[in-house]
Amino acid sequence: MITVGVEEEYLLLDPDSGLPVPLAEEVRGCSGLEPVVDRREVQAELLQAQVEVATPVCTDLEEVGGHLLRLRHALGAAAEEFGCRLAACATAPFREVAPVPVTRSPRYLAIQTQAPQLVAEQLVNGMHVHAAVSDPAMGVAVLNRIRVWLPVLVAMSANSPVWDGRDTGFSSWRTVIFGRWPVSGPPPHFDGLADHEQRVRGLLTSGIITDPGQIYWQARLSDKYPTIEVRCMDVQLRADEAVMFAGIVRALVATAISDEKAGLPLTACPPELLHGANWYAARDGISGSLVAPDGRLRSAGDVIAQLMDHIAPALEESGDAREVGSLVHRLLQQGTSADLQRRALAEGGMRALTDLVTMQGSPQ
């Protein structure tokens, strides 16, 4: 069984104005977190209005869901103690003119020096799924096989349509913001582990990046753990939606490993086609068409059905088929979190949107 772990990033918002508040250090240091939360499970993020959580290594989806609910509830209570709310949205719906302060770590301060405007606008939150792989060579092979499916995950996970109080016209504006960093977007195809290592060395030697953590590809080999890290998804409004993506990512990785061992051919996808598919997925979510891995434009429902067929054996083997299938069905019926945000903004304005993303108007 492939083990998984999930990281989620959240915003801290003022409950009245909906604006980000720089209280991450206070919330992370709240005495009320213990003994419910291990301090290693809550981490600093780039900006002081953000916090990140990381689950322990999990063997089944029930574990993932239990840990995420525990962490969300504990951090939500800690935020309330300091007069703010924990928000599970992938962009800050509202911003002040003055940027949110950067977390005072040498690495983050250096990034701010390199790209001050990008850092000021980095009020974005994702969810990352780590899936274990046996060795880096297999990890590179997995990257090559799952990259064609990343735009589908972008579309399904869209939860960031609002920026500066307005609908951006994109379901995942976070994807657009993150795509402005020099090493971002869908990963390239690699001719094996040696090619991957050579390219990473080239990025470091050139000075384009200063550490491997600045490789912001939507899927990458983790530089800390023996895992593939899939990081293209927006953070989700609901914990069970995050569980769904953990199950899908694990099944994608398991399918890629099985196909690689069987010597099945790769699905060829030129980089320009993959980047274009990613852009359209960020714009339309699942409300329109998606570019399928074969390069053809199809309805979002058809492409999602194709994904589910592709990973069906792996879902059955892990025992996740019923749970993941049910959650995907709900997604297709109710729409993405971006669709819920748009409805809240249109029907109830800022207050309704703030209540929704801070989990006051939806279950955690």
LUMGU-282302 format. One record per residue (C-alpha): residue in one letter; y, x, z. Coordinates in steps of 0.001 Angstrom, whole numbers, plus 500000, padded with zeros to 6 digits. Each point is the difference from the previous one (the first is absolute). Example, Ala and Ser with C-alpha at 12.3 -4.5 7.8 and 13.67 -1.06 7.14 Angstrom:
A495500512300507800S503440501370499340
//
This chain:
M500000500000500000I503425501356499028T502310500057503010V503614498872499675G503266500236501880V503265498162499422E503608501051500527E502792497428500051E503769500520500046Y502339497429501548L503731499454500333L501942499189503142L502491497205499318D502741498303501965P498801496390500509D503449498507499334S501349502064497112G496698501104498451L501415503538499751P497927503122500742V500618501476503448P499348503682500898L497842499389503064A496726501593498897E500019502688502688E500556497423502740V497295497678498691R497491502827499562G500718501199503533C499730496554501588S497892500151503159G498522496623499154L498004501490497119E497581501618502420P497090499547500497V499726497676496989V501121502632497494D499104503676499839R503185501987499397R498338501720497036E499719496624498280V503790499548499776Q502010502536498026A503569500702498977E501096499274496440L502817501333497817L502691497638501307Q500662498979503579A499584496307499159Q496357500540499000V496731500468501870E496551500774498671V496599499187501441A496611501468499174T496676498410500880P497056502058501180V497229500685497511C498182496708499382T496565499169498642D500564496292499328L502845497657499156E499782498166503312E500987503257501694V502924500455497630G501304496510500684G499591500337503749H501919503260500138L502809498748497772L500472496846502049R499973502038503225L502600502439498664R502208497291498501H500022497935503186A500680502994502257L502812501384497859G501455496536499511A500168499531503766A501555503455500419A502628499193497369E500883496762501792E500654501999503177F502772501842498162G501479496895498389C498588500484496503R497029498780497985L497166501707498194A500142499139496288A497056500202497593C502025500108496789A499952502780497436T503777500159499518A502840499276502398P501349496643498790F503495500869501232R501826503304500575E503247501215501435V502299502300498040A499417502853502457P496493501419499556V497391499848502746P499716503370501792V497164502307499019T497319500845502557R500929503355501527S497145502147498795P500494503188497950R497925498623497119Y501879496703499747L503391501683500371A499092502400497186I499035497087497733Q503343498345500789T501812503182498955Q498077500076496719A500510496328499069P502504498255502299Q500423496808497974L496271499532499484V499436500454503728A502778497516500812E498236497410497825Q496493500778501269L499838496834502102V496603499264498517N496619499482501617G496529500379498584M496418499777501125H497623502854499346V496220499764499960H497954503139500637A496419499909498715A497620502843500788V498665502218497209S497309502642500247D502016502908498620P503241500713498083A498243500258496628M498644496483500389G503437498947501221V501582501143496746A497334498173498011V500756496847501997L503735500338499298N499256500180496284R497975496794500150I502164497806502245R503407500841498505V499689497283497322W499686497346502724L503057501009502031P502453497711498133V497773497044500884L500248500915503689V503782500334499643A500190496476498587M497689498462502595S501745501663502950A503609499292498947N502151499322503084S503487501317499200P502022497710497707V503260500006501996W502567502812500280D503559499682501312G499394496293500565R499213499268496348D496880499489497950T499529503200497974G497906498315497308F497168502330501058S497134498930502211S499589503558501292W503422501634500075R498461502606502323T497937501253497049V503184500537497982I501773501796502858F497044502272500677G499675500781496301R503264501954500104W498452502945501861P498990502938497788V496249499734500628S499221496294500187G498432497082498173P496400499870498740P498221503366500218P499221501922496817H496495500617498716F498537503297501208D497464502235498291G498156500562503256L500830501467503395A501283503335498672D502517498202497776H501153497881502949E500469503065502204Q501863501863497261R502419497110499475V500701499643503708R500629503754500262G502365499765497049L502027497254501691L500243502068503180T500767503291498265S502716498436497868G501749498618503066I499834496435498651I498255499132503260T500000501993503234D496734498714501476P496973498001498771G501244496950501904Q502697499622497327I497366499166497406Y500729496283499869W497447499000497393Q498696496482500571A496587501483500692R499421503557501132L497678502325501843S501092500005503619D501209503400501197K498959499114503576Y496683498172499732P496884500031497740T501177496816498321I501536498413496960E503298498437501025V500983496948497961R503686499368500714C501219497702497234M499971496792502076D503010498423501681V499543499365503711Q498632496484500427L501440497023501881R496600499168501470A497443502318501538D497140498261498181E501683500813496663A499967503669501010V496301499607500839M499425498604496510F501524503090498409A498003502304502257G496856498289498728I501107500181496362V500935503676500225R496716500896501690A498097498154497278L502027501708497267V499221503422501465A496315499157500462T499801498747496407A501699503144498710I497558502220501893S497031498044498665D501325500099496423E500738503729500241K496492500767501241A498553497860497211G502067501866497412L501689496852498694P502961500612497680L503544499779501301T502361497260498872A502593501882497979C503608499125500814P502951502020498690P502648500751502655E502720498068498194L497819496882499915L499105500323503675H503633500479501034G501019497010497917A497239497885501528N501187501054503447W503613499000499221Y498986496555498751A497726499481503004A502910500822502327R502226497563498142D497735496985499571G497466500259502814I497239497507499199S502318497345498587G499695501106496380S497893502423498003L498571503395500875V498882502888497844A496238500279500399P498317503425500178D499111499684496303G503729499835499177R500088496317499085L502443497505501465R498141497225501802S500790497362502588A500195501369503528G497126497746501062D497757501388497276V500773503620500897I499383499347503700A496705498335499088Q499156503107497961L500745502180503037M497797497860502224D497142500150497483H500394503786499838I499644500448503780A497595497103500684P496873502158500594A501890502232502432L501388497002501883E496509498556500318E498574503311501219S502664500359502718G499686496366501069D503653499340499100A499502497668497032R500479496688501806E503082501048502006V501776501840497195G499136497315497457S501398497266502252L503254501919500567V500428500708496292H499465496310499275R502723499122502515L502330502545498397L499500498427496584Q500601496527501423Q503025500755502214G501595502974498234T501024503378501333S502161500767503009A502840500501497505D499605496381498918L500186498897503645Q503159502071500526R501675498466496962R499201496487501170A501308500728503495L503260501437498637A500522497091497587E499193497264502507G501349501379503276G502213502977499190M500264503169502056R498766498494503256A496805498623498474L499320503281498207T500526502033503175D497683497691501931L497340500325497322V499949503791499732T500206500501503765M496882497897500348Q501821497177501738G499262497641497113S496498501127499042P496815501046501805Q499450503682500627
//
